[in-house]
Amino acid sequence: MGALTLKSASSLDPSPMNIPSLQVPDFLTPGDRLMVVSTSGALKEYGAMEKSLDLWRSRGYQVDFAPHYRQQVGYLAGGDQERREALLTAWQDPDYKAILCTRGGYGSMRLLEDWQWGIPTLNLTPKWLIGFSDITALLWSLAKQGVMSLHGPVLTTLADEPLSSQERLFEFLEQGQLAPLAGQGWGGGQVQGQLLPANLTVATHLLGTPLNVVGENTILALEDVTEAPYRIDRLLTQWRLSGVLRQVKGIALGRFSRCEAPASSASWPVETVLRDRLGDLGIPVVADLPFGHDGENACLPVGWPVILDGDRGQLIFQPLPEGSENRGVLHR
C-alpha cells in the first residue's frame, strides 16, 4: 500500500468519496494482547462485560484495560481528552494487536475533531478496532485513513450473542473467514462492491462531514435501535435529500430493534417506512439480515468485498484479492 497523507479531520475534503483502498490488519493469534477502551458512553453493564472478557481469555488472549475505562463524566466514559489519549495509546502501542470497545451509547464522534491516527507519519502497523453502534464514527474514520476495521459486538454484548455469532467473530479475526448471510430480498438483481456497515443515526450525522466515506462502490449495511418510525423516516429522508443514496450500489438492512411507535400513536411500522424510503431506488436491497442490536450481531468488516443479491436475499463475502491478507491492500 502506498503512503497515506495524514490530515486532521477538519482539513479533509467533506465531499462524498469512495474508500480508495483498505489496509487489512494482521489477523489475530491466541496469545495476542488486546486493549479494552471505553470510547463512548459510560460503562454500566459490568457483569456482561466480564462474561465477554472470559470468552476472549478462554481462547488464549491477554486482555488489558485503558486506565479510564470505568470513568464517568455525565453520559460519557470520561472526558474527551482522557478517551482520546486512551484510544491513541492503544492504537500506537505495538504490543496490542486489537482494540475492544466496551460499549456504544454516545461520544465517539467527539473524539474526532482534529483527530490524527498517525498511521503514515509514525509508520504504525494498523490493528483491528472492534465495535458497532456509536463506534460507527471510529470505523468510518479509519476507513477514511485506508484501514479496515470490524463492525461487531462490543464487550457488553458479545457474551449474549448466539454461539454461531461468537464463532463467526473469532473465525474472521483469526482466519479471515466469513460465511454468507441470508435475509429477505427486495429484488434489484446482484451487485458487487465494498461493504460499509453503520448505525443509521450515527452515519446520518456523518453526512456532510469529512468522515463521510460513502461512494459509488458502496454497499451500505444499516441498523438502528430505539428510534420511532417517524425518526427513521426523517433520517432516511436526509439521505435522500443529500443525494448520497444515488451513489450507493446496494443496501443491506439489519435489525431495527425497539423501533415501534407507541400503541397510542398513529404510525406506520418501521418495516413500512424502510420500504417507503428505500424500495424505489432501483438498486438491490436485502432486509432482515442478522446484525444490529438486541439479537444476533454478525460481524461485518468495513470495506470487505461483497456481493449483494437482492433477488435471493444474500450477502456474500468474497475472498480477498491475492496478496492482500495480513497488511495487504484491498482495492476497489
C-alpha positions in Angstrom: 0.0 0.0 0.0 1.3 3.5 -0.8 1.9 6.0 1.9 -1.2 7.8 3.1 -1.2 11.6 3.5 -2.2 12.4 7.1 -4.6 15.2 7.6 -6.6 16.3 10.5 -10.3 15.7 10.1 -11.1 19.4 9.9 -8.8 19.8 6.8 -10.2 16.9 4.8 -12.5 17.3 1.7 -16.0 16.9 3.1 -17.4 15.7 -0.3 -18.6 12.1 -0.5 -15.9 9.7 -1.7 -15.1 6.1 -2.3 -12.9 4.2 0.1 -9.8 4.1 -2.3 -8.2 1.1 -0.7 -8.1 -0.6 2.7 -5.2 -2.0 4.5 -6.1 -5.3 6.3 -4.6 -5.5 9.8 -2.9 -8.7 10.8 -5.3 -11.4 11.8 -5.1 -12.4 15.4 -3.4 -15.4 17.1 -4.3 -16.7 20.5 -1.8 -15.3 22.9 -2.0 -11.8 21.4 -2.5 -8.9 23.7 -5.7 -6.8 23.3 -6.6 -3.4 24.8 -10.1 -2.5 26.2 -11.1 1.1 25.7 -14.3 3.0 26.5 -14.6 5.4 23.7 -18.3 6.4 24.1 -20.9 6.1 26.8 -20.1 5.4 30.5 -19.8 1.7 31.3 -22.8 0.3 33.2 -23.0 -3.4 32.2 -20.1 -4.8 34.2 -21.4 -8.3 34.5 -22.0 -8.6 30.8 -18.5 -7.2 30.1 -16.9 -9.8 32.4 -18.6 -12.6 30.7 -17.3 -11.4 27.3 -13.8 -11.0 28.7 -14.0 -14.6 29.8 -14.7 -15.6 26.1 -11.6 -13.8 24.9 -9.4 -15.2 27.7 -10.7 -18.7 27.1 -9.3 -18.5 23.6 -5.9 -17.6 25.0 -5.9 -13.8 24.6 -4.3 -11.5 27.0 -6.6 -8.5 27.8 -5.5 -5.2 29.3 -7.6 -2.2 30.2 -7.1 1.5 29.5 -6.8 3.5 32.7 -10.1 5.4 32.2 -12.4 2.6 31.2 -14.6 2.8 34.3 -14.8 6.6 34.5 -17.9 8.6 34.1 -18.3 12.3 33.1 -22.0 12.9 32.6 -23.1 10.3 30.0 -19.5 9.9 28.7 -16.9 7.4 29.8 -14.5 10.1 30.9 -13.5 13.5 29.4 -12.8 13.8 25.7 -9.0 14.2 26.3 -8.9 11.1 28.5 -10.7 9.0 26.0 -8.6 10.3 23.1 -5.4 9.5 25.0 -6.6 6.0 25.9 -7.5 5.3 22.3 -4.3 6.7 20.8 -2.2 4.8 23.3 -3.9 1.6 22.4 -3.6 2.3 18.7 0.1 3.3 18.8 1.4 0.6 21.2 2.7 -2.3 19.0 2.2 -4.8 21.8 -1.6 -4.6 21.3 -3.0 -6.3 18.2 -6.6 -5.2 18.6 -8.8 -2.7 20.4 -12.0 -3.9 22.1 -14.6 -1.2 22.7 -16.6 -1.7 25.9 -20.0 -0.3 24.7 -21.7 2.3 22.5 -24.0 4.9 23.7 -22.7 8.3 22.6 -19.4 10.0 22.5 -17.0 8.6 19.8 -17.8 11.4 17.4 -16.5 13.9 20.0 -13.0 12.3 19.7 -12.6 13.0 16.0 -12.3 16.8 16.0 -8.7 17.4 14.8 -8.0 13.7 15.4 -5.0 12.1 13.9 -4.5 8.3 13.9 -0.8 8.8 13.0 -0.7 5.8 10.6 1.8 7.0 8.0 3.9 9.5 10.0 4.6 7.1 12.8 4.9 4.1 10.5 2.3 2.3 12.5 1.0 -1.2 11.8 -2.8 -1.0 11.8 -4.7 -3.2 14.1 -8.3 -4.3 14.5 -10.8 -2.0 16.1 -14.0 -3.8 17.0 -17.4 -2.3 17.8 -20.7 -1.1 16.5 -23.5 1.4 17.1 -21.8 4.6 18.3 -18.4 3.1 17.3 -19.5 3.7 13.7 -17.8 7.1 13.8 -14.4 5.4 14.6 -15.0 2.7 11.9 -15.6 5.3 9.2 -12.7 7.5 10.4 -10.4 4.5 10.0 -11.8 3.8 6.5 -11.1 7.4 5.6 -7.4 6.7 6.5 -7.5 3.5 4.4 -7.6 0.9 7.3 -10.1 -1.9 7.6 -12.0 -2.3 11.0 -14.7 -4.6 12.2 -18.4 -3.8 12.8 -19.2 -6.3 15.5 -20.2 -6.9 19.1 -18.8 -4.8 21.9 -17.7 -6.2 25.2 -21.1 -5.6 26.8 -22.9 -7.6 24.2 -20.6 -10.4 23.0 -21.4 -12.8 25.7 -25.1 -12.6 24.8 -24.5 -13.4 21.2 -25.5 -16.9 20.0 -22.6 -19.3 19.8 -22.7 -19.1 16.0 -22.2 -15.4 16.1 -19.3 -15.7 18.6 -17.6 -18.3 16.4 -18.1 -16.1 13.4 -16.3 -13.3 15.1 -13.3 -15.4 16.1 -13.1 -17.3 12.8 -12.9 -14.0 11.0 -10.4 -12.3 13.3 -8.2 -15.4 13.3 -8.6 -16.8 9.8 -10.3 -14.2 7.7 -13.3 -16.5 7.0 -16.9 -15.3 6.6 -20.0 -17.3 5.8 -22.7 -15.6 3.7 -25.7 -14.0 5.5 -29.3 -14.6 4.4 -32.2 -12.1 4.7 -35.3 -11.0 2.8 -34.5 -9.9 -0.7 -36.5 -7.0 -2.2 -35.2 -7.6 -5.7 -33.0 -5.4 -7.8 -30.6 -8.1 -9.0 -27.0 -8.6 -7.9 -24.1 -6.2 -7.4 -20.5 -6.3 -6.1 -19.0 -3.6 -4.0 -17.3 -2.6 -0.7 -19.3 -3.2 2.4 -19.8 -0.1 4.6 -21.6 -1.0 7.9 -23.1 1.6 10.1 -25.6 2.6 12.7 -28.1 4.7 10.8 -28.4 7.5 13.3 -24.6 7.9 13.7 -24.0 7.6 9.9 -26.6 10.3 9.2 -24.7 12.7 11.4 -21.5 12.0 9.5 -23.1 13.0 6.2 -21.7 16.4 5.1 -18.6 16.0 7.2 -15.1 15.0 6.3 -15.8 11.5 7.6 -18.4 10.6 5.0 -16.9 7.7 3.0 -20.0 6.7 1.1 -19.3 6.4 -2.6 -20.3 4.8 -5.9 -18.8 1.4 -4.9 -20.5 1.3 -1.5 -22.9 -1.3 -0.3 -24.4 0.2 2.8 -25.3 -2.1 5.8 -27.6 -0.2 8.2 -29.1 -0.9 11.6 -30.6 1.1 14.4 -32.3 0.8 17.8 -34.9 2.8 19.8 -35.8 5.2 17.0 -39.5 5.7 16.4 -40.7 5.1 12.8 -41.0 8.8 12.1 -37.4 9.3 13.1 -36.2 6.5 10.8 -38.2 8.3 8.1 -36.5 11.6 8.9 -33.1 10.0 8.9 -33.6 8.3 5.5 -35.2 11.3 4.0 -32.0 13.2 4.9 -30.0 10.6 3.0 -32.4 11.1 0.0 -32.2 14.8 0.1 -28.4 14.8 0.4 -28.1 12.8 -2.8 -25.9 10.2 -1.1 -28.3 7.3 -1.8 -27.9 7.9 -5.5 -24.3 6.9 -5.2 -24.6 3.5 -3.5 -24.8 0.2 -5.3 -27.0 -1.7 -2.8 -28.3 -1.6 0.7 -28.2 -4.4 3.4 -30.6 -3.9 6.3 -30.0 -5.4 9.7 -32.2 -5.2 12.7 -34.2 -2.1 13.6 -35.0 -3.1 17.2 -37.3 -1.4 19.6 -38.3 1.0 16.8 -42.0 0.6 17.3 -44.3 3.5 17.7 -46.2 3.9 21.0 -49.5 1.9 20.9 -51.5 5.2 21.2 -49.7 6.8 18.2 -50.9 6.8 14.6 -47.9 5.4 12.7 -46.5 3.2 10.0 -44.5 0.2 11.3 -40.8 0.7 10.8 -40.8 -2.0 8.1 -43.2 0.1 6.0 -41.0 3.2 6.5 -37.9 1.3 5.3 -39.8 0.1 2.2 -41.2 3.5 1.5 -37.8 5.3 1.8 -35.6 2.7 0.2 -37.7 0.5 -2.0 -37.8 2.8 -5.0 -34.1 3.4 -5.5 -33.7 0.8 -8.3 -30.8 -1.0 -6.5 -30.6 -4.4 -4.7 -31.9 -4.3 -1.1 -31.8 -7.2 1.3 -33.6 -6.8 4.7 -33.8 -8.7 7.9 -30.1 -9.6 7.9 -28.7 -10.9 11.3 -26.8 -7.8 12.6 -27.6 -5.0 14.9 -28.9 -4.5 18.5 -31.0 -6.9 20.6 -30.1 -10.1 18.8 -27.5 -11.8 16.7 -24.9 -9.3 15.5 -22.9 -11.0 12.8 -19.6 -9.3 12.4 -19.1 -7.2 9.2 -15.6 -6.0 8.1 -15.6 -2.4 6.9 -14.6 -2.3 3.2 -14.7 -6.0 2.6 -15.6 -7.0 -1.0 -19.1 -8.4 -1.1 -21.9 -9.5 -3.4 -25.4 -8.3 -2.5 -28.1 -10.4 -4.2 -31.4 -8.7 -3.9 -33.3 -11.5 -5.6 -32.0 -14.4 -3.5 -31.7 -12.3 -0.3 -28.0 -12.9 0.3 -24.9 -11.0 1.4 -21.9 -12.9 0.2 -18.3 -12.2 1.3 -15.8 -12.6 -1.4 -12.2 -13.7 -0.9 -9.6 -11.0 -0.5 -7.5 -10.3 -3.6 -4.4 -12.4 -3.7 -1.6 -10.9 -1.6 -3.9 -8.7 0.4 -4.1 -10.7 3.6 -2.1 -9.6 6.6 -1.5 -5.9 5.9 -2.2 -6.1 2.2 -4.2 -3.7 0.2 -7.9 -4.2 -0.6 -8.6 -2.4 -3.9 -11.9 -1.5 -5.4 
